[in-house]
Amino acid sequence: MTERISKTEMKRRFKQEEEAALELALLSDKDLKKLEVSDALKEEILACRNVKGGTRKRQVKYMAKLMREESVNDIFDFLAARKGSKLRDNRLEHEAERLRDVIITEAIEQQQLRLQKSQPWEPDWKGEEIDALVVRYSLDKGDLRRTVHQYVKTRYQNQYKEVFRIVKAALEKDRLLSNM
């Protein structure tokens, strides 16, 4: 997809990674042995256990930086499996919200362009972002386009929520298939 990620979204992601790093610091030695990360990150996790206050905050931020160099998704999956962490699910919901907003923004722009040209805006409108999303997550193109079209025309919240549900289901399906 071609859209850029906003500063706010990047900060939100970094905050989620810091929360995961904090949860890693609370792991038992037994769970830490099962965690498949680099030795450097394991050493930082152990070091984080012994500090408090501002030093701990800095250590957590550094651990989050080290996590980014590895597979953050694997760490989120590990925390969800071992500790019942909701961070992975929250991350998926935020990504679904972001993708929904990207698609809807693109659709509104397409509608405005058509209105300026005094042309009707059809349910089979063309858009790069929605096409990329459909290809990436193998979605039903017609259903998603119709739902987005209905929302842009009417601004009913039910269609807005439905777009979210469609995108979230595609993300969950993709996650499950990648775990198999």
N, C-alpha and C positions, 0 to 999 in steps of 0.2 A: 504494500500500500504506500502511497506517496505522501500522505499527510505527515506533518511534523508533530512531534509531541511537545506540548506546551511546558513552560517552566513549572507551572503548578502541578501538572501531571508527573513531571520528573521528581519534584519534591515529595509528592504523595508516594511514589514508588520507593524513594530513598527512605521515607519514614517507615514503610512496611518492612523494608529490609532491615532497618534498625530494630524494629520490634522482633523480627525473626532472630537477629543476633542476640538480643536480650534473652529470648527463650532458649537459645543455644547455651548461654551462660548458665542457665538453670538446670541443664541436663545432668543426669547422674553419670558417674564414671562408666557404668555398664552401657548406658545409651550412647555415650560419647565414643566408646570403642566401636560401636556398630555404625556410627556416622561415617559415610564415605566422603571425606574431604581431605584437603592437604594437611600435612603435619604442621605447617605454619599456622593454619587456621585453628587447629586443635590446641596448639600452644597458646594462642591468643585467647581462646575460650577458657583455658585453665587459668591464665593470668587475670582474666576479667572477674573470676570468682573471688579473688582476694582483695579487690579494691572497692572503694565506696565513693559516693559523691560525684564531683566533677570529673575525677579521674575515670570513674566507671563510664560516664557518658562519652568521654573521648575514646575509651577502649571499645565501646559498643560501636561507635562510628567507624573506627578503624576495622573492626571485625566485619562490619557491613561492606566496607570497601574490599576487603579480601574475599568476601562472599561473591561480590560482583565479578571477580576474576574467575570464579568457578561457576558451576551451574546452580543458580539461585533456585530454579524450579525444583531441582532434586532436594535441596534443603527444605523448601516449603513442603514437599511431599513427605519427607522424613518426619518433619514436625507434626504434620497432620496424622500420620500413621502412628507415631509413638506417643504423642502428647495430646492428640485431639485438637490441635491448633486450628483455628478458623482463618488464619492468615492467607492460606492458599485460596480458600473460597472467596474471601474478600477481594483478593487480587483479581480473581476471575470476574467478579461482579464489576469492579472498577474498569476492567478492560472492555467488558460488554457495554458499559455505559459510554465509554469513550468512543468505541466503534459506532454505536447507535448515533451519537451526536455528530460524528464525522459524516455519516451517511445522510442524516437529516439536513445538516448544513449544506451539503452538496445538492440535495434535492431542492432546498429553498432557493439556492443560487440558480439552479436550472429553471425553476419556475419563474423567477424574476426576469431572467434573460428572455424567456418566452413571452412574458407579459410586455416587456419593452418592445419586442418585435411584433406585438399584436397577434401572436400565434397561440393556439391552444396547447396546453401542457398535458401530454398523454400519459397514461399509466405505464407505458413501455419506454419511459424516458431513458436516455443514455447518460451514464456517469462512470468515471474512472474508478472512484472509490468503491462504489457498490459492485462493480464488475470484479475488482480485485478481491473483495470480501467473498463474493460468490465462488470465485475460483479457489481461493485459499482454504475455505471451510466447506466447500461443496454443498452450498445451500440451495434451496429451491428459489431460483431467481424470480419467478413470477410472483410467488407469494410475498416475498420480501419487498419487491418493487410496488406491488399493489398496496401493501400495508403502509409503506412510506408515502406513497402517493396520496392515500386517504388522509394520513395525518397532516401532510403539508396543505392539502386543500381545506380540511375542516378544523384542524388543530384540536381534535378530540384527544383527550388523554388516554383513552382506551387503546387507540392505535399506537400512541407513543410507547405505552407499556408493552404492547404486542411486539413492536419492533425489538424492544429490549429482550423479551422472552425468546424470540427467534434467534437473535445474535447469541444470547447466553447459552441456549441449547446447542448451537453450533460449536461454541467454545468448549462446552463440557464434553461433547462428542469427540472433538479433536483431542482433548486431554486424555480421555479414556482410551482412544485408539493409540495414542502415543505411548501409553503405559503398558499396552499389551505386548 
